[in-house]
Amino acid sequence: MNKLAALVQEIPYDDLLKLRKDIMAGNMLRLIEERIATFENPNRVCPTCGREVHPNEALTLYFGPKGLRQRASFDGEDCLKHFLENDTPH
């Protein structure tokens, strides 16, 4: 936490306001969760076609009620569209 505290001390006022807004909107938590996921599960699989999805190239959908959010990563727009329209793998 000392690195983070030192970093916050260096951030200009305007950027602190933007950072606070992102934290309150949940954007920072999402970014942190995505980064943690790359360490914990670097090999994602498209739920529609089963192909491996690289985290930097994935189309990621977050769904579910707050607190129980789930994530699905797709390898292309066609798979994402199919998932949204059918809600079942093909």
HELIX and SHEET records of a PDB file:
HELIX    1   1 ASN A    2  GLU A   10  1                                   9    
HELIX    2   2 TYR A   13  ALA A   25  1                                  13    
HELIX    3   3 ASN A   27  GLU A   40  1                                  14    
HELIX    4   4 GLU A   77  ASN A   86  1                                  10    
SHEET    1   A 2 ARG A  44  VAL A  45  0                                        
SHEET    2   A 2 GLU A  52  VAL A  53 -1                                        
SHEET    1   B 2 LEU A  59  PHE A  63  0                                        
SHEET    2   B 2 GLN A  70  PHE A  74 -1                                        
END                                                                             
